[in-house]
Amino acid sequence: MKAKELEKMEKEIIKKAEEAGIENFYLFKTTFDRYQRLVRMCYDLEQTCENEPLMITKEYVKGRENVYVHPVIRAYNQTVGAANKTAETLTKLISCFKEEEPEVDDIDPLMEILNRK
């Protein structure tokens, strides 16, 4: 993903947060910063995955070789998982604080009776 595409998507998230009135909310800001960092880490790890062999060989004391999956793959999978969880948290924060105008049909009849004076 290109940097311009990331910036455009980040602006969309900020716009949604502004609509919900939480763009300056501490939990949103720290979670969003963490999400941005994780996405950039994923991008860097992807580049490493593309440029390095997926399997590596380690040589032991007696000259024996063992083949392993490159450690960057594990790091990438963990980082993607963390980014997905952080995105889920951002989505929950935005949707929990989103202010929606109640529709006329959404008025609870019991509350209407209780509120009459």
VODO-390612 format. One record per atom (N, C-alpha, C): residue in one letter; atom name; x negated, y negated, z negated. Coordinates in steps of 0.2 Angstrom, whole numbers. Layout:
! VODO-390612
+------+------+-------+-------+-------+
| code | site |  east | north |    up |
+------+------+-------+-------+-------+
|    A |   CA |     X |     Y |     Z |
...
+------+------+-------+-------+-------+
END
This chain:
! VODO-390612
+------+------+-------+-------+-------+
| code | site |  east | north |    up |
+------+------+-------+-------+-------+
|    M |    N |    -4 |     6 |     0 |
|    M |   CA |     0 |     0 |     0 |
|    M |    C |    -4 |    -6 |     0 |
|    K |    N |    -3 |   -11 |     4 |
|    K |   CA |    -7 |   -17 |     4 |
|    K |    C |    -5 |   -22 |    -1 |
|    A |    N |   -10 |   -26 |    -3 |
|    A |   CA |    -9 |   -31 |    -8 |
|    A |    C |    -3 |   -36 |    -7 |
|    K |    N |    -2 |   -38 |    -1 |
|    K |   CA |     4 |   -42 |     0 |
|    K |    C |    10 |   -39 |    -1 |
|    E |    N |    11 |   -32 |     0 |
|    E |   CA |    17 |   -28 |    -1 |
|    E |    C |    18 |   -28 |    -9 |
|    L |    N |    12 |   -27 |   -12 |
|    L |   CA |    13 |   -26 |   -19 |
|    L |    C |    15 |   -33 |   -22 |
|    E |    N |    12 |   -38 |   -20 |
|    E |   CA |    14 |   -45 |   -22 |
|    E |    C |    22 |   -46 |   -21 |
|    K |    N |    24 |   -44 |   -15 |
|    K |   CA |    31 |   -45 |   -14 |
|    K |    C |    35 |   -41 |   -18 |
|    M |    N |    33 |   -35 |   -20 |
|    M |   CA |    37 |   -31 |   -24 |
|    M |    C |    37 |   -34 |   -32 |
|    E |    N |    31 |   -36 |   -34 |
|    E |   CA |    31 |   -39 |   -40 |
|    E |    C |    35 |   -45 |   -41 |
|    K |    N |    35 |   -49 |   -36 |
|    K |   CA |    40 |   -55 |   -36 |
|    K |    C |    47 |   -53 |   -37 |
|    E |    N |    49 |   -48 |   -34 |
|    E |   CA |    56 |   -45 |   -34 |
|    E |    C |    57 |   -43 |   -41 |
|    I |    N |    53 |   -40 |   -45 |
|    I |   CA |    54 |   -38 |   -52 |
|    I |    C |    54 |   -44 |   -56 |
|    I |    N |    50 |   -49 |   -55 |
|    I |   CA |    51 |   -55 |   -59 |
|    I |    C |    57 |   -59 |   -58 |
|    K |    N |    59 |   -58 |   -51 |
|    K |   CA |    66 |   -62 |   -50 |
|    K |    C |    72 |   -58 |   -54 |
|    K |    N |    71 |   -51 |   -54 |
|    K |   CA |    76 |   -48 |   -57 |
|    K |    C |    76 |   -49 |   -65 |
|    A |    N |    70 |   -50 |   -68 |
|    A |   CA |    69 |   -52 |   -75 |
|    A |    C |    72 |   -59 |   -76 |
|    E |    N |    71 |   -63 |   -71 |
|    E |   CA |    73 |   -70 |   -72 |
|    E |    C |    81 |   -70 |   -72 |
|    E |    N |    84 |   -66 |   -68 |
|    E |   CA |    91 |   -65 |   -67 |
|    E |    C |    94 |   -63 |   -74 |
|    A |    N |    90 |   -58 |   -77 |
|    A |   CA |    92 |   -56 |   -84 |
|    A |    C |    90 |   -60 |   -90 |
|    G |    N |    86 |   -65 |   -88 |
|    G |   CA |    84 |   -70 |   -93 |
|    G |    C |    79 |   -67 |   -98 |
|    I |    N |    75 |   -63 |   -95 |
|    I |   CA |    70 |   -60 |  -100 |
|    I |    C |    62 |   -61 |   -97 |
|    E |    N |    62 |   -65 |   -92 |
|    E |   CA |    55 |   -66 |   -89 |
|    E |    C |    50 |   -68 |   -94 |
|    N |    N |    52 |   -71 |  -100 |
|    N |   CA |    47 |   -74 |  -105 |
|    N |    C |    47 |   -69 |  -111 |
|    F |    N |    51 |   -64 |  -111 |
|    F |   CA |    52 |   -60 |  -117 |
|    F |    C |    46 |   -55 |  -117 |
|    Y |    N |    43 |   -55 |  -124 |
|    Y |   CA |    37 |   -52 |  -125 |
|    Y |    C |    36 |   -45 |  -122 |
|    L |    N |    41 |   -41 |  -124 |
|    L |   CA |    41 |   -34 |  -121 |
|    L |    C |    41 |   -33 |  -114 |
|    F |    N |    45 |   -38 |  -110 |
|    F |   CA |    45 |   -38 |  -103 |
|    F |    C |    38 |   -39 |  -101 |
|    K |    N |    35 |   -45 |  -103 |
|    K |   CA |    28 |   -47 |  -101 |
|    K |    C |    23 |   -42 |  -102 |
|    T |    N |    23 |   -39 |  -108 |
|    T |   CA |    17 |   -34 |  -109 |
|    T |    C |    18 |   -28 |  -105 |
|    T |    N |    25 |   -26 |  -104 |
|    T |   CA |    26 |   -20 |  -100 |
|    T |    C |    25 |   -21 |   -93 |
|    F |    N |    26 |   -27 |   -90 |
|    F |   CA |    25 |   -29 |   -83 |
|    F |    C |    18 |   -29 |   -82 |
|    D |    N |    14 |   -32 |   -86 |
|    D |   CA |     7 |   -33 |   -86 |
|    D |    C |     4 |   -26 |   -85 |
|    R |    N |     6 |   -21 |   -90 |
|    R |   CA |     3 |   -14 |   -90 |
|    R |    C |     5 |   -11 |   -83 |
|    Y |    N |    11 |   -12 |   -81 |
|    Y |   CA |    13 |    -9 |   -75 |
|    Y |    C |     9 |   -11 |   -69 |
|    Q |    N |     7 |   -17 |   -69 |
|    Q |   CA |     3 |   -20 |   -63 |
|    Q |    C |    -4 |   -17 |   -63 |
|    R |    N |    -6 |   -16 |   -69 |
|    R |   CA |   -13 |   -13 |   -70 |
|    R |    C |   -13 |    -6 |   -68 |
|    L |    N |    -8 |    -2 |   -70 |
|    L |   CA |    -7 |     5 |   -68 |
|    L |    C |    -7 |     6 |   -61 |
|    V |    N |    -3 |     2 |   -57 |
|    V |   CA |    -2 |     2 |   -50 |
|    V |    C |    -9 |     1 |   -47 |
|    R |    N |   -12 |    -4 |   -49 |
|    R |   CA |   -19 |    -5 |   -46 |
|    R |    C |   -24 |     0 |   -47 |
|    M |    N |   -23 |     3 |   -53 |
|    M |   CA |   -28 |     9 |   -55 |
|    M |    C |   -26 |    15 |   -50 |
|    C |    N |   -19 |    16 |   -49 |
|    C |   CA |   -17 |    21 |   -44 |
|    C |    C |   -20 |    20 |   -37 |
|    Y |    N |   -20 |    14 |   -35 |
|    Y |   CA |   -22 |    12 |   -28 |
|    Y |    C |   -30 |    14 |   -28 |
|    D |    N |   -34 |    12 |   -33 |
|    D |   CA |   -41 |    14 |   -33 |
|    D |    C |   -42 |    21 |   -33 |
|    L |    N |   -38 |    25 |   -37 |
|    L |   CA |   -39 |    32 |   -38 |
|    L |    C |   -37 |    35 |   -31 |
|    E |    N |   -32 |    33 |   -28 |
|    E |   CA |   -30 |    35 |   -21 |
|    E |    C |   -36 |    34 |   -16 |
|    Q |    N |   -39 |    29 |   -16 |
|    Q |   CA |   -45 |    27 |   -12 |
|    Q |    C |   -51 |    33 |   -13 |
|    T |    N |   -52 |    34 |   -20 |
|    T |   CA |   -57 |    39 |   -21 |
|    T |    C |   -55 |    46 |   -19 |
|    C |    N |   -49 |    48 |   -20 |
|    C |   CA |   -46 |    54 |   -17 |
|    C |    C |   -47 |    55 |   -10 |
|    E |    N |   -46 |    49 |    -6 |
|    E |   CA |   -47 |    50 |     1 |
|    E |    C |   -54 |    50 |     3 |
|    N |    N |   -59 |    47 |    -1 |
|    N |   CA |   -66 |    47 |     1 |
|    N |    C |   -70 |    52 |    -2 |
|    E |    N |   -68 |    56 |    -6 |
|    E |   CA |   -71 |    61 |   -10 |
|    E |    C |   -68 |    68 |    -8 |
|    P |    N |   -72 |    73 |    -8 |
|    P |   CA |   -70 |    80 |    -7 |
|    P |    C |   -65 |    82 |   -13 |
|    L |    N |   -60 |    85 |   -12 |
|    L |   CA |   -55 |    87 |   -17 |
|    L |    C |   -58 |    93 |   -22 |
|    M |    N |   -63 |    97 |   -19 |
|    M |   CA |   -66 |   102 |   -23 |
|    M |    C |   -73 |   100 |   -24 |
|    I |    N |   -76 |   101 |   -30 |
|    I |   CA |   -83 |    99 |   -32 |
|    I |    C |   -86 |   106 |   -34 |
|    T |    N |   -92 |   106 |   -34 |
|    T |   CA |   -96 |   112 |   -36 |
|    T |    C |  -101 |   109 |   -42 |
|    K |    N |  -101 |   113 |   -47 |
|    K |   CA |  -105 |   112 |   -53 |
|    K |    C |  -110 |   118 |   -53 |
|    E |    N |  -116 |   116 |   -54 |
|    E |   CA |  -121 |   121 |   -55 |
|    E |    C |  -123 |   122 |   -62 |
|    Y |    N |  -123 |   128 |   -65 |
|    Y |   CA |  -125 |   130 |   -72 |
|    Y |    C |  -132 |   131 |   -73 |
|    V |    N |  -135 |   133 |   -79 |
|    V |   CA |  -142 |   134 |   -80 |
|    V |    C |  -145 |   139 |   -76 |
|    K |    N |  -142 |   145 |   -75 |
|    K |   CA |  -145 |   150 |   -72 |
|    K |    C |  -144 |   150 |   -64 |
|    G |    N |  -142 |   144 |   -62 |
|    G |   CA |  -141 |   143 |   -55 |
|    G |    C |  -134 |   145 |   -52 |
|    R |    N |  -130 |   147 |   -56 |
|    R |   CA |  -123 |   149 |   -54 |
|    R |    C |  -119 |   143 |   -52 |
|    E |    N |  -115 |   144 |   -47 |
|    E |   CA |  -111 |   138 |   -45 |
|    E |    C |  -103 |   140 |   -47 |
|    N |    N |  -100 |   135 |   -49 |
|    N |   CA |   -92 |   136 |   -50 |
|    N |    C |   -89 |   130 |   -46 |
|    V |    N |   -84 |   131 |   -43 |
|    V |   CA |   -80 |   126 |   -39 |
|    V |    C |   -74 |   124 |   -43 |
|    Y |    N |   -73 |   117 |   -44 |
|    Y |   CA |   -68 |   114 |   -48 |
|    Y |    C |   -64 |   109 |   -43 |
|    V |    N |   -58 |   108 |   -45 |
|    V |   CA |   -54 |   102 |   -42 |
|    V |    C |   -57 |    96 |   -45 |
|    H |    N |   -58 |    91 |   -41 |
|    H |   CA |   -61 |    85 |   -42 |
|    H |    C |   -57 |    81 |   -48 |
|    P |    N |   -61 |    79 |   -53 |
|    P |   CA |   -57 |    76 |   -59 |
|    P |    C |   -53 |    70 |   -58 |
|    V |    N |   -54 |    67 |   -52 |
|    V |   CA |   -51 |    61 |   -50 |
|    V |    C |   -43 |    63 |   -49 |
|    I |    N |   -42 |    69 |   -47 |
|    I |   CA |   -35 |    71 |   -45 |
|    I |    C |   -31 |    71 |   -52 |
|    R |    N |   -34 |    74 |   -57 |
|    R |   CA |   -31 |    74 |   -64 |
|    R |    C |   -29 |    67 |   -66 |
|    A |    N |   -34 |    62 |   -65 |
|    A |   CA |   -34 |    55 |   -68 |
|    A |    C |   -28 |    52 |   -64 |
|    Y |    N |   -28 |    53 |   -57 |
|    Y |   CA |   -23 |    50 |   -53 |
|    Y |    C |   -16 |    53 |   -55 |
|    N |    N |   -15 |    59 |   -56 |
|    N |   CA |    -9 |    62 |   -58 |
|    N |    C |    -6 |    59 |   -65 |
|    Q |    N |   -11 |    58 |   -70 |
|    Q |   CA |    -9 |    55 |   -76 |
|    Q |    C |    -7 |    48 |   -75 |
|    T |    N |   -11 |    44 |   -71 |
|    T |   CA |   -10 |    37 |   -70 |
|    T |    C |    -3 |    36 |   -67 |
|    V |    N |    -2 |    40 |   -62 |
|    V |   CA |     5 |    40 |   -59 |
|    V |    C |    11 |    41 |   -63 |
|    G |    N |    10 |    46 |   -68 |
|    G |   CA |    15 |    48 |   -73 |
|    G |    C |    16 |    42 |   -78 |
|    A |    N |    10 |    39 |   -80 |
|    A |   CA |    11 |    33 |   -84 |
|    A |    C |    14 |    27 |   -81 |
|    A |    N |    13 |    26 |   -74 |
|    A |   CA |    16 |    20 |   -70 |
|    A |    C |    23 |    22 |   -70 |
|    N |    N |    25 |    28 |   -68 |
|    N |   CA |    32 |    29 |   -67 |
|    N |    C |    36 |    28 |   -74 |
|    K |    N |    33 |    30 |   -80 |
|    K |   CA |    36 |    29 |   -86 |
|    K |    C |    37 |    22 |   -88 |
|    T |    N |    32 |    18 |   -86 |
|    T |   CA |    32 |    11 |   -87 |
|    T |    C |    37 |     7 |   -83 |
|    A |    N |    38 |    10 |   -76 |
|    A |   CA |    43 |     7 |   -72 |
|    A |    C |    50 |     8 |   -75 |
|    E |    N |    51 |    14 |   -77 |
|    E |   CA |    57 |    16 |   -80 |
|    E |    C |    59 |    11 |   -86 |
|    T |    N |    54 |    10 |   -90 |
|    T |   CA |    55 |     5 |   -96 |
|    T |    C |    56 |    -2 |   -93 |
|    L |    N |    53 |    -4 |   -88 |
|    L |   CA |    55 |   -11 |   -85 |
|    L |    C |    62 |   -11 |   -83 |
|    T |    N |    64 |    -5 |   -79 |
|    T |   CA |    71 |    -5 |   -77 |
|    T |    C |    76 |    -5 |   -83 |
|    K |    N |    74 |    -2 |   -88 |
|    K |   CA |    79 |    -2 |   -94 |
|    K |    C |    79 |    -8 |   -97 |
|    L |    N |    73 |   -12 |   -98 |
|    L |   CA |    73 |   -18 |  -101 |
|    L |    C |    78 |   -23 |   -97 |
|    I |    N |    77 |   -23 |   -90 |
|    I |   CA |    80 |   -28 |   -86 |
|    I |    C |    88 |   -26 |   -86 |
|    S |    N |    90 |   -20 |   -86 |
|    S |   CA |    97 |   -18 |   -85 |
|    S |    C |   100 |   -19 |   -92 |
|    C |    N |    96 |   -18 |   -98 |
|    C |   CA |    99 |   -20 |  -104 |
|    C |    C |   101 |   -27 |  -106 |
|    F |    N |    97 |   -31 |  -103 |
|    F |   CA |    98 |   -38 |  -105 |
|    F |    C |   101 |   -42 |   -99 |
|    K |    N |   103 |   -39 |   -94 |
|    K |   CA |   106 |   -42 |   -88 |
|    K |    C |   113 |   -44 |   -90 |
|    E |    N |   114 |   -51 |   -89 |
|    E |   CA |   121 |   -54 |   -91 |
|    E |    C |   126 |   -53 |   -86 |
|    E |    N |   131 |   -50 |   -87 |
|    E |   CA |   136 |   -49 |   -82 |
|    E |    C |   142 |   -53 |   -84 |
|    E |    N |   145 |   -56 |   -80 |
|    E |   CA |   152 |   -60 |   -81 |
|    E |    C |   157 |   -54 |   -82 |
|    P |    N |   161 |   -54 |   -87 |
|    P |   CA |   166 |   -49 |   -88 |
|    P |    C |   172 |   -51 |   -83 |
|    E |    N |   174 |   -46 |   -79 |
|    E |   CA |   180 |   -47 |   -75 |
|    E |    C |   186 |   -48 |   -79 |
|    V |    N |   191 |   -51 |   -76 |
|    V |   CA |   198 |   -51 |   -79 |
|    V |    C |   200 |   -45 |   -81 |
|    D |    N |   199 |   -40 |   -77 |
|    D |   CA |   202 |   -33 |   -78 |
|    D |    C |   198 |   -29 |   -84 |
|    D |    N |   192 |   -32 |   -85 |
|    D |   CA |   188 |   -29 |   -90 |
|    D |    C |   190 |   -31 |   -98 |
|    I |    N |   195 |   -35 |   -99 |
|    I |   CA |   196 |   -37 |  -105 |
|    I |    C |   200 |   -31 |  -109 |
|    D |    N |   197 |   -30 |  -115 |
|    D |   CA |   200 |   -25 |  -119 |
|    D |    C |   207 |   -27 |  -122 |
|    P |    N |   212 |   -23 |  -121 |
|    P |   CA |   219 |   -26 |  -123 |
|    P |    C |   219 |   -26 |  -131 |
|    L |    N |   216 |   -22 |  -134 |
|    L |   CA |   216 |   -22 |  -141 |
|    L |    C |   212 |   -28 |  -144 |
|    M |    N |   206 |   -30 |  -141 |
|    M |   CA |   203 |   -36 |  -143 |
|    M |    C |   207 |   -42 |  -141 |
|    E |    N |   211 |   -42 |  -136 |
|    E |   CA |   215 |   -48 |  -134 |
|    E |    C |   220 |   -49 |  -140 |
|    I |    N |   223 |   -43 |  -142 |
|    I |   CA |   228 |   -44 |  -148 |
|    I |    C |   225 |   -46 |  -154 |
|    L |    N |   219 |   -44 |  -156 |
|    L |   CA |   216 |   -45 |  -162 |
|    L |    C |   213 |   -53 |  -162 |
|    N |    N |   212 |   -55 |  -156 |
|    N |   CA |   210 |   -62 |  -155 |
|    N |    C |   215 |   -67 |  -155 |
|    R |    N |   221 |   -65 |  -155 |
|    R |   CA |   227 |   -70 |  -155 |
|    R |    C |   228 |   -73 |  -162 |
|    K |    N |   230 |   -79 |  -162 |
|    K |   CA |   231 |   -82 |  -168 |
|    K |    C |   238 |   -84 |  -170 |
+------+------+-------+-------+-------+
END
